[in-house]
Structures are given as C-alpha cells and as structure tokens.
Amino acid sequence: MKKIKITLVKSAIDRPQRQKLTLQALGLNKLNSFKEVEATPQILGMVTKVNHLVKVEEI
C-alpha cells in the first residue's frame, strides 16, 4: 500500500470542533507538523474533510 505525507499548513483555530478532532486523529497538533501514514480509505476520508488545512504528498 502506498504511503502519504500529511502536513498541517493552516491553523485549526476558529474551525468547527469536528475538524479539530479530525486533525487530532491524524496526529497533527502544531502548524507544519507532519505524519507519514498508509493511504487507507479511512485516512483518505479524514484528509478530504480537512483538505483546506493540510498538504498531502505521495511518498
């Protein structure tokens, strides 16, 4: 399975609680923090919900 790198590029301040919880579930806490994860359907669904706050790159 392919891996993706997810980087938080915009702040979660003044966002709905649901988006904040999604970022927390992805493991993104601070600005410019990143995680390398497997591209499962669950992860891709979470990324879709916060795609305006993150940058996604294939590894």
N, C-alpha and C positions, 0 to 999 in steps of 0.2 A: 504494500500500500504506500502511496506517495505521502510525503511529509510537507507541511506548510509552516511558514514562519509568520506569526501574527504579531504586529507591533501596534501599540496604542499611540495614536498621533494626536488625538483631541481629548480634552478633559471630559470627565463624566459629571462634572459639576453642572447643576441645573438641568439634569436629564431625568427622565422617569425612573422610578425605583426598579422597574423590570430590567431596564438597560444596564443599570448599575450592577444588579445581581448577575446578569449575563456576563459582564466583564469580569466580575469576581469569579464566576465559574470557569472562565477561560484562564484565570490566573494572572490577569492584567490589573495591577494596582496603581502603579505610578506612570506618569507620562513617559513615553519612549521605552517602556518595559516591553519585553517580547517573550514569546513562548514558541517552541518548536513542537508541533503535535502531528499526529496522524490525521489525514484528511478523511475522517469518517463522516457519514451523513449527519450525525448529531452535532459534530463540531462545525460543519459547514452551515447547518441551520442556525447555530448561535452566531456565527460570523455574519450571516445575512442580516440578522436582526440589528447588529451594531456596525454595519459596513461603513457608515458615515463617520465612525470614530476610530477605525482601525485601518491598517495597511496590511495586505496579505501578499506573500511571496511564496512561490514554489521553491522547494529545495531540491 
